[in-house]
């Protein structure tokens, strides 16, 4: 895979590839399983969702800056079981900022932060 460098406003998620390395500024992000069906009734895939996020990023990101991120994940599609992903993945890119928040369980959790 070759990374193409683009600004967030120009991001185009390829619909003819399952996996892609995408260069965003000085960073490279690996996108995988782009053909994974997220909303079967509408024919929408993970790639479609990522394209939507890229399309609205200029308006959305200023409101999310400096906030911790939690993802509700559906590994087997919207009709399967889901879970909340709170912890920063390991390994993580060095540029991914984190913040530590005490969970009600008493555990200190390093959450990924949305910065750009």
FISEMI-783322 format. One record per atom (N, C-alpha, C, CB): atom name; residue in one letter; z, x, y; residue number from 1. Coordinates in nm, 3 decimals. Atoms other than C-alpha are relative to their C-alpha. Glycine has a CB too. Layout:
<rs>
R atome residu      pz      px      py num
R    CA      a       Z       X       Y NUM
...
</rs>
This chain:
<rs>
R atome residu      pz      px      py num
R     N      x   0.000   0.083  -0.118   1
R    CA      x   0.000   0.000   0.000   1
R     C      x   0.000   0.088   0.124   1
R    CB      x   0.120  -0.095   0.000   1
R     N      x   0.005  -0.070  -0.128   2
R    CA      x  -0.083   0.120   0.349   2
R     C      x   0.060  -0.089   0.107   2
R    CB      x  -0.145   0.040   0.036   2
R     N      x  -0.064   0.078  -0.106   3
R    CA      x   0.124   0.011   0.647   3
R     C      x  -0.087  -0.004   0.124   3
R    CB      x   0.139   0.058   0.034   3
R     N      x   0.071   0.017  -0.126   4
R    CA      x  -0.061  -0.129   0.946   4
R     C      x   0.103  -0.020   0.110   4
R    CB      x  -0.101  -0.120  -0.006   4
R     N      x  -0.096   0.010  -0.111   5
R    CA      x   0.122  -0.092   1.281   5
R     C      x  -0.043  -0.110   0.097   5
R    CB      x   0.012   0.137   0.075   5
R     N      x   0.028   0.110  -0.093   6
R    CA      x   0.142  -0.406   1.494   6
R     C      x   0.125  -0.034   0.078   6
R    CB      x  -0.054  -0.124  -0.075   6
R     N      x  -0.115   0.051  -0.074   7
R    CA      x   0.366  -0.561   1.757   7
R     C      x   0.035  -0.137  -0.058   7
R    CB      x  -0.029  -0.009   0.155   7
R     N      x  -0.037   0.129   0.058   8
R    CA      x   0.564  -0.874   1.656   8
R     C      x  -0.091  -0.115   0.040   8
R    CB      x   0.141  -0.033   0.038   8
R     N      x   0.087   0.109  -0.046   9
R    CA      x   0.335  -1.097   1.864   9
R     C      x  -0.134  -0.001  -0.074   9
R    CB      x  -0.024   0.010   0.150   9
R     N      x   0.129  -0.011   0.069  10
R    CA      x   0.036  -0.975   1.660  10
R     C      x   0.012  -0.006  -0.151  10
R    CB      x  -0.068   0.129   0.039  10
R     N      x  -0.021  -0.005   0.144  11
R    CA      x   0.186  -1.003   1.313  11
R     C      x  -0.085  -0.104  -0.071  11
R    CB      x   0.149  -0.021  -0.033  11
R     N      x   0.076   0.088   0.088  12
R    CA      x  -0.048  -1.150   1.056  12
R     C      x   0.039   0.035  -0.142  12
R    CB      x  -0.155   0.015   0.022  12
R     N      x  -0.039  -0.019   0.139  13
R    CA      x   0.090  -1.191   0.707  13
R     C      x  -0.125  -0.026  -0.084  13
R    CB      x   0.120  -0.096  -0.041  13
R     N      x   0.123   0.019   0.077  14
R    CA      x  -0.204  -1.137   0.470  14
R     C      x   0.018  -0.108  -0.107  14
R    CB      x  -0.043   0.132  -0.064  14
R     N      x  -0.009   0.104   0.103  15
R    CA      x  -0.275  -1.435   0.247  15
R     C      x  -0.074   0.039  -0.127  15
R    CB      x  -0.055  -0.131   0.053  15
R     N      x   0.075  -0.046   0.117  16
R    CA      x  -0.484  -1.232   0.004  16
R     C      x   0.075   0.109  -0.077  16
R    CB      x  -0.136   0.051   0.042  16
R     N      x  -0.080  -0.102   0.069  17
R    CA      x  -0.202  -0.996  -0.106  17
R     C      x   0.134  -0.059  -0.040  17
R    CB      x   0.019   0.125   0.089  17
R     N      x  -0.132   0.045   0.048  18
R    CA      x   0.114  -1.057  -0.308  18
R     C      x   0.112   0.081   0.065  18
R    CB      x   0.008   0.013  -0.153  18
R     N      x  -0.098  -0.090  -0.061  19
R    CA      x   0.299  -0.758  -0.156  19
R     C      x  -0.070   0.084   0.106  19
R    CB      x   0.068   0.092  -0.108  19
R     N      x   0.061  -0.078  -0.108  20
R    CA      x   0.240  -0.564   0.165  20
R     C      x   0.107   0.080   0.073  20
R    CB      x  -0.075  -0.093   0.098  20
R     N      x  -0.084  -0.077  -0.091  21
R    CA      x   0.393  -0.289   0.377  21
R     C      x  -0.051  -0.030   0.140  21
R    CB      x  -0.005   0.156  -0.031  21
R     N      x   0.038   0.039  -0.135  22
R    CA      x   0.394  -0.401   0.738  22
R     C      x   0.071   0.089   0.100  22
R    CB      x   0.033  -0.149   0.026  22
R     N      x  -0.057  -0.086  -0.104  23
R    CA      x   0.445  -0.158   1.026  23
R     C      x   0.024  -0.081   0.125  23
R    CB      x  -0.092   0.119   0.030  23
R     N      x  -0.038   0.072  -0.122  24
R    CA      x   0.632  -0.314   1.318  24
R     C      x   0.062   0.101   0.094  24
R    CB      x   0.099  -0.119  -0.031  24
R     N      x  -0.051  -0.105  -0.088  25
R    CA      x   0.670  -0.067   1.601  25
R     C      x   0.019   0.128  -0.079  25
R    CB      x   0.132  -0.043   0.067  25
R     N      x  -0.030  -0.124   0.074  26
R    CA      x   0.841   0.238   1.451  26
R     C      x   0.053  -0.028  -0.140  26
R    CB      x   0.102   0.082   0.077  26
R     N      x  -0.060   0.038   0.128  27
R    CA      x   0.961   0.047   1.147  27
R     C      x  -0.105  -0.052  -0.097  27
R    CB      x   0.109  -0.105   0.020  27
R     N      x   0.085   0.053   0.104  28
R    CA      x   0.799  -0.037   0.818  28
R     C      x   0.083  -0.094  -0.086  28
R    CB      x  -0.064   0.114  -0.087  28
R     N      x  -0.069   0.101   0.078  29
R    CA      x   0.898  -0.351   0.629  29
R     C      x  -0.086  -0.034  -0.120  29
R    CB      x   0.032  -0.127   0.085  29
R     N      x   0.072   0.039   0.121  30
R    CA      x   0.802  -0.429   0.271  30
R     C      x   0.020  -0.149  -0.023  30
R    CB      x   0.049   0.083  -0.124  30
R     N      x  -0.002   0.143   0.029  31
R    CA      x   0.715  -0.793   0.210  31
R     C      x  -0.050  -0.020  -0.142  31
R    CB      x  -0.086  -0.082   0.102  31
R     N      x   0.034   0.018   0.141  32
R    CA      x   0.706  -0.906  -0.153  32
R     C      x  -0.009  -0.148  -0.035  32
R    CB      x   0.105   0.069  -0.090  32
R     N      x   0.011   0.136   0.054  33
R    CA      x   0.618  -1.217  -0.352  33
R     C      x  -0.053  -0.100   0.103  33
R    CB      x   0.135  -0.046  -0.052  33
R     N      x   0.051   0.085  -0.108  34
R    CA      x   0.415  -1.361  -0.065  34
R     C      x  -0.064  -0.129  -0.051  34
R    CB      x  -0.100   0.076   0.082  34
R     N      x   0.062   0.121   0.055  35
R    CA      x   0.246  -1.614  -0.296  35
R     C      x   0.101  -0.091  -0.068  35
R    CB      x  -0.108   0.038  -0.099  35
R     N      x  -0.104   0.082   0.062  36
R    CA      x   0.579  -1.749  -0.424  36
R     C      x   0.004  -0.136   0.071  36
R    CB      x   0.139   0.070   0.007  36
R     N      x   0.005   0.135  -0.054  37
R    CA      x   0.569  -2.126  -0.379  37
R     C      x   0.140  -0.041   0.046  37
R    CB      x  -0.055  -0.100  -0.104  37
R     N      x  -0.127   0.046  -0.055  38
R    CA      x   0.849  -2.247  -0.150  38
R     C      x   0.003  -0.153   0.010  38
R    CB      x   0.025   0.062   0.138  38
R     N      x   0.009   0.145  -0.014  39
R    CA      x   0.736  -2.605  -0.081  39
R     C      x  -0.126  -0.047  -0.075  39
R    CB      x  -0.005  -0.043   0.152  39
R     N      x   0.117   0.033   0.083  40
R    CA      x   0.507  -2.707  -0.370  40
R     C      x  -0.075  -0.125   0.047  40
R    CB      x   0.044  -0.020  -0.142  40
R     N      x   0.068   0.124  -0.040  41
R    CA      x   0.433  -3.058  -0.239  41
R     C      x  -0.093   0.023   0.119  41
R    CB      x   0.104  -0.107   0.036  41
R     N      x   0.083  -0.030  -0.118  42
R    CA      x   0.285  -2.905   0.077  42
R     C      x  -0.088   0.124  -0.021  42
R    CB      x   0.089   0.021   0.123  42
R     N      x   0.079  -0.120   0.027  43
R    CA      x   0.136  -2.594  -0.085  43
R     C      x   0.040   0.119   0.086  43
R    CB      x  -0.145  -0.030   0.020  43
R     N      x  -0.045  -0.107  -0.090  44
R    CA      x   0.347  -2.364   0.136  44
R     C      x   0.078   0.107  -0.077  44
R    CB      x   0.086  -0.057   0.112  44
R     N      x  -0.056  -0.115   0.071  45
R    CA      x   0.447  -2.018   0.019  45
R     C      x   0.096   0.079   0.088  45
R    CB      x  -0.112   0.091  -0.049  45
R     N      x  -0.084  -0.093  -0.075  46
R    CA      x   0.688  -1.746   0.122  46
R     C      x  -0.081   0.066   0.112  46
R    CB      x   0.060   0.108  -0.094  46
R     N      x   0.087  -0.059  -0.102  47
R    CA      x   0.397  -1.588   0.309  47
R     C      x  -0.018  -0.093   0.119  47
R    CB      x  -0.135   0.035  -0.059  47
R     N      x   0.012   0.097  -0.110  48
R    CA      x   0.351  -1.908   0.512  48
R     C      x   0.128  -0.004   0.084  48
R    CB      x  -0.030  -0.141  -0.056  48
R     N      x  -0.127   0.002  -0.072  49
R    CA      x   0.722  -1.912   0.602  49
R     C      x   0.015   0.125   0.086  49
R    CB      x   0.118  -0.011  -0.098  49
R     N      x  -0.010  -0.125  -0.077  50
R    CA      x   0.714  -1.546   0.709  50
R     C      x  -0.097  -0.001   0.118  50
R    CB      x  -0.028   0.121  -0.090  50
R     N      x   0.094   0.009  -0.112  51
R    CA      x   0.404  -1.613   0.921  51
R     C      x   0.056  -0.089   0.110  51
R    CB      x  -0.136  -0.054  -0.048  51
R     N      x  -0.063   0.088  -0.100  52
R    CA      x   0.587  -1.900   1.092  52
R     C      x   0.108   0.076   0.077  52
R    CB      x   0.060  -0.125  -0.068  52
R     N      x  -0.105  -0.079  -0.067  53
R    CA      x   0.885  -1.673   1.164  53
R     C      x  -0.063   0.099   0.098  53
R    CB      x   0.086   0.076  -0.104  53
R     N      x   0.068  -0.096  -0.089  54
R    CA      x   0.647  -1.412   1.311  54
R     C      x  -0.057  -0.073   0.122  54
R    CB      x  -0.112   0.074  -0.076  54
R     N      x   0.062   0.075  -0.110  55
R    CA      x   0.471  -1.677   1.522  55
R     C      x   0.102  -0.044   0.105  55
R    CB      x  -0.072  -0.121  -0.055  55
R     N      x  -0.101   0.049  -0.095  56
R    CA      x   0.796  -1.804   1.680  56
R     C      x   0.098   0.110   0.042  56
R    CB      x   0.078  -0.116  -0.061  56
R     N      x  -0.097  -0.108  -0.024  57
R    CA      x   0.972  -1.465   1.699  57
R     C      x   0.023   0.028   0.148  57
R    CB      x  -0.045   0.126  -0.068  57
R     N      x  -0.016  -0.029  -0.142  58
R    CA      x   0.908  -1.416   2.070  58
R     C      x   0.094  -0.096   0.070  58
R    CB      x  -0.133  -0.003   0.068  58
R     N      x  -0.087   0.102  -0.058  59
R    CA      x   1.093  -1.737   2.152  59
R     C      x   0.137  -0.002  -0.069  59
R    CB      x  -0.065  -0.138  -0.009  59
R     N      x  -0.122   0.012   0.078  60
R    CA      x   1.354  -1.731   1.875  60
R     C      x   0.093   0.121   0.009  60
R    CB      x  -0.035  -0.024  -0.143  60
R     N      x  -0.083  -0.120   0.008  61
R    CA      x   1.474  -1.370   1.867  61
R     C      x   0.096   0.021   0.116  61
R    CB      x  -0.087   0.119  -0.010  61
R     N      x  -0.098  -0.018  -0.107  62
R    CA      x   1.632  -1.360   2.215  62
R     C      x   0.128  -0.081  -0.020  62
R    CB      x  -0.063  -0.037   0.133  62
R     N      x  -0.117   0.084   0.024  63
R    CA      x   1.869  -1.637   2.099  63
R     C      x   0.082   0.046  -0.120  63
R    CB      x  -0.044  -0.144  -0.020  63
R     N      x  -0.069  -0.048   0.120  64
R    CA      x   1.963  -1.458   1.776  64
R     C      x   0.055   0.140   0.015  64
R    CB      x  -0.094  -0.005  -0.117  64
R     N      x  -0.040  -0.140  -0.019  65
R    CA      x   2.020  -1.108   1.915  65
R     C      x   0.152   0.014  -0.005  65
R    CB      x  -0.053   0.054   0.133  65
R     N      x  -0.141  -0.035   0.014  66
R    CA      x   2.358  -0.952   1.829  66
R     C      x   0.079  -0.098  -0.086  66
R    CB      x   0.064   0.009   0.136  66
R     N      x  -0.069   0.095   0.088  67
R    CA      x   2.438  -1.220   1.573  67
R     C      x  -0.009   0.046  -0.145  67
R    CB      x  -0.059  -0.142   0.016  67
R     N      x   0.001  -0.026   0.144  68
R    CA      x   2.532  -1.178   1.210  68
R     C      x  -0.094  -0.100  -0.067  68
R    CB      x   0.144  -0.010  -0.060  68
R     N      x   0.097   0.083   0.070  69
R    CA      x   2.282  -1.320   0.962  69
R     C      x   0.051  -0.036  -0.139  69
R    CB      x  -0.136   0.071  -0.009  69
R     N      x  -0.025   0.048   0.135  70
R    CA      x   2.341  -1.529   0.651  70
R     C      x  -0.127  -0.069  -0.044  70
R    CB      x   0.126  -0.097  -0.007  70
R     N      x   0.120   0.066   0.052  71
R    CA      x   2.050  -1.634   0.434  71
R     C      x   0.040  -0.094  -0.113  71
R    CB      x  -0.104   0.104  -0.050  71
R     N      x  -0.014   0.091   0.113  72
R    CA      x   2.050  -1.940   0.211  72
R     C      x  -0.123   0.023  -0.086  72
R    CB      x   0.014  -0.152   0.046  72
R     N      x   0.113  -0.041   0.084  73
R    CA      x   1.837  -1.821  -0.080  73
R     C      x  -0.019  -0.094  -0.118  73
R    CB      x   0.022   0.142  -0.050  73
R     N      x   0.041   0.085   0.111  74
R    CA      x   1.652  -2.024  -0.340  74
R     C      x  -0.091   0.083  -0.091  74
R    CB      x  -0.072  -0.131   0.049  74
R     N      x   0.084  -0.091   0.079  75
R    CA      x   1.535  -1.765  -0.596  75
R     C      x  -0.096  -0.070  -0.096  75
R    CB      x   0.086   0.093  -0.078  75
R     N      x   0.087   0.072   0.093  76
R    CA      x   1.383  -2.029  -0.825  76
R     C      x  -0.065  -0.123   0.064  76
R    CB      x   0.079  -0.043  -0.122  76
R     N      x   0.064   0.110  -0.071  77
R    CA      x   1.232  -2.254  -0.559  77
R     C      x   0.100  -0.100   0.055  77
R    CB      x  -0.098  -0.070  -0.090  77
R     N      x  -0.090   0.092  -0.071  78
R    CA      x   1.373  -2.540  -0.352  78
R     C      x   0.073  -0.097  -0.093  78
R    CB      x  -0.078  -0.078   0.101  78
R     N      x  -0.066   0.091   0.093  79
R    CA      x   1.465  -2.743  -0.660  79
R     C      x   0.098   0.073  -0.091  79
R    CB      x  -0.104  -0.073  -0.084  79
R     N      x  -0.093  -0.078   0.080  80
R    CA      x   1.661  -2.459  -0.821  80
R     C      x   0.132   0.021   0.072  80
R    CB      x  -0.061   0.134  -0.036  80
R     N      x  -0.129  -0.030  -0.061  81
R    CA      x   2.012  -2.336  -0.753  81
R     C      x  -0.019   0.096   0.117  81
R    CB      x   0.097   0.060  -0.104  81
R     N      x   0.006  -0.087  -0.118  82
R    CA      x   2.076  -2.166  -0.420  82
R     C      x   0.131   0.076   0.014  82
R    CB      x  -0.030  -0.082   0.128  82
R     N      x  -0.122  -0.073  -0.033  83
R    CA      x   2.328  -1.915  -0.290  83
R     C      x  -0.013   0.054   0.141  83
R    CB      x   0.027   0.115  -0.102  83
R     N      x  -0.002  -0.057  -0.134  84
R    CA      x   2.432  -1.771   0.045  84
R     C      x   0.010   0.151  -0.011  84
R    CB      x   0.118  -0.057   0.084  84
R     N      x  -0.001  -0.146  -0.001  85
R    CA      x   2.348  -1.403   0.092  85
R     C      x   0.060   0.044   0.133  85
R    CB      x  -0.145   0.059  -0.021  85
R     N      x  -0.071  -0.041  -0.121  86
R    CA      x   2.600  -1.261   0.338  86
R     C      x  -0.002   0.150   0.018  86
R    CB      x   0.144  -0.050  -0.004  86
R     N      x  -0.014  -0.146  -0.008  87
R    CA      x   2.630  -0.894   0.256  87
R     C      x  -0.132   0.069   0.029  87
R    CB      x   0.059   0.053  -0.130  87
R     N      x   0.117  -0.083  -0.027  88
R    CA      x   2.391  -0.634   0.386  88
R     C      x  -0.049   0.058  -0.133  88
R    CB      x   0.033   0.114   0.102  88
R     N      x   0.050  -0.053   0.126  89
R    CA      x   2.163  -0.528   0.099  89
R     C      x   0.021   0.151  -0.009  89
R    CB      x  -0.148  -0.033  -0.017  89
R     N      x  -0.014  -0.143   0.024  90
R    CA      x   2.212  -0.187  -0.056  90
R     C      x  -0.104   0.040  -0.104  90
R    CB      x   0.146   0.037  -0.047  90
R     N      x   0.002  -0.076  -0.125  91
R    CA      x   2.027   0.029  -0.005  91
R     C      x  -0.062  -0.084   0.111  91
R    CB      x  -0.079   0.133  -0.017  91
R     N      x   0.055   0.070  -0.116  92
R    CA      x   1.934  -0.083   0.344  92
R     C      x  -0.071   0.100   0.088  92
R    CB      x   0.110  -0.074   0.078  92
R     N      x   0.065  -0.092  -0.094  93
R    CA      x   1.700   0.063   0.604  93
R     C      x   0.101   0.051   0.102  93
R    CB      x  -0.118  -0.071   0.073  93
R     N      x  -0.096  -0.060  -0.094  94
R    CA      x   1.885   0.299   0.841  94
R     C      x   0.002  -0.073   0.133  94
R    CB      x  -0.031   0.146   0.022  94
R     N      x   0.007   0.069  -0.129  95
R    CA      x   1.772   0.091   1.140  95
R     C      x   0.064  -0.138  -0.002  95
R    CB      x  -0.143  -0.013   0.042  95
R     N      x  -0.059   0.133   0.009  96
R    CA      x   1.934  -0.231   1.012  96
R     C      x   0.147   0.006   0.041  96
R    CB      x  -0.015  -0.058  -0.143  96
R     N      x  -0.138  -0.001  -0.049  97
R    CA      x   2.250  -0.280   1.218  97
R     C      x   0.085  -0.102  -0.076  97
R    CB      x   0.005  -0.028   0.151  97
R     N      x  -0.093   0.090   0.068  98
R    CA      x   2.557  -0.442   1.064  98
R     C      x   0.123  -0.024   0.087  98
R    CB      x   0.040   0.058  -0.137  98
R     N      x  -0.132   0.023  -0.061  99
R    CA      x   2.884  -0.593   1.178  99
R     C      x   0.092  -0.045  -0.113  99
R    CB      x  -0.007  -0.108   0.117  99
R     N      x  -0.097   0.036   0.104 100
R    CA      x   3.198  -0.636   0.972 100
R     C      x   0.080  -0.121   0.047 100
R    CB      x   0.094   0.119  -0.033 100
R     N      x  -0.072   0.123  -0.028 101
R    CA      x   3.359  -0.979   0.959 101
R     C      x   0.094  -0.028  -0.116 101
R    CB      x  -0.098  -0.120   0.024 101
R     N      x  -0.097   0.034   0.104 102
R    CA      x   3.674  -1.075   0.772 102
R     C      x  -0.031  -0.139  -0.054 102
R    CB      x   0.146   0.007   0.056 102
R     N      x   0.029   0.127   0.066 103
R    CA      x   3.592  -1.348   0.522 103
R     C      x   0.133  -0.069  -0.030 103
R    CB      x  -0.083   0.022  -0.132 103
R     N      x  -0.124   0.073   0.027 104
R    CA      x   3.845  -1.622   0.450 104
R     C      x   0.064   0.041  -0.132 104
R    CB      x  -0.026  -0.149  -0.001 104
R     N      x  -0.054  -0.051   0.127 105
R    CA      x   3.886  -1.466   0.104 105
R     C      x   0.085   0.125   0.021 105
R    CB      x  -0.114   0.030  -0.096 105
R     N      x  -0.073  -0.123  -0.028 106
R    CA      x   4.038  -1.162   0.275 106
R     C      x  -0.085   0.125  -0.014 106
R    CB      x   0.117   0.011  -0.091 106
R     N      x   0.092  -0.114   0.013 107
R    CA      x   3.736  -0.940   0.210 107
R     C      x  -0.071   0.026   0.132 107
R    CB      x  -0.102  -0.025  -0.112 107
R     N      x   0.077  -0.040  -0.117 108
R    CA      x   3.574  -0.748   0.493 108
R     C      x  -0.146   0.012  -0.043 108
R    CB      x   0.054   0.134   0.063 108
R     N      x   0.141   0.004   0.041 109
R    CA      x   3.200  -0.817   0.471 109
R     C      x  -0.087   0.059   0.110 109
R    CB      x  -0.044  -0.145  -0.033 109
R     N      x   0.098  -0.058  -0.093 110
R    CA      x   2.925  -0.608   0.634 110
R     C      x  -0.122  -0.091   0.000 110
R    CB      x  -0.038   0.148  -0.040 110
R     N      x   0.113   0.091  -0.016 111
R    CA      x   2.674  -0.865   0.758 111
R     C      x  -0.115   0.072   0.069 111
R    CB      x   0.041  -0.126   0.080 111
R     N      x   0.113  -0.052  -0.079 112
R    CA      x   2.321  -0.768   0.866 112
R     C      x  -0.004  -0.073   0.134 112
R    CB      x  -0.135  -0.017  -0.076 112
R     N      x   0.011   0.061  -0.132 113
R    CA      x   2.257  -0.832   1.235 113
R     C      x  -0.147  -0.016   0.038 113
R    CB      x   0.073   0.085   0.106 113
R     N      x   0.135   0.024  -0.050 114
R    CA      x   1.947  -0.977   1.395 114
R     C      x  -0.009   0.064   0.137 114
R    CB      x  -0.034  -0.154   0.006 114
R     N      x   0.014  -0.071  -0.127 115
R    CA      x   1.840  -0.739   1.671 115
R     C      x  -0.141  -0.010   0.057 115
R    CB      x   0.038   0.144  -0.018 115
R     N      x   0.138   0.010  -0.048 116
R    CA      x   1.462  -0.764   1.692 116
R     C      x  -0.091  -0.043  -0.113 116
R    CB      x  -0.048   0.133   0.058 116
</rs>
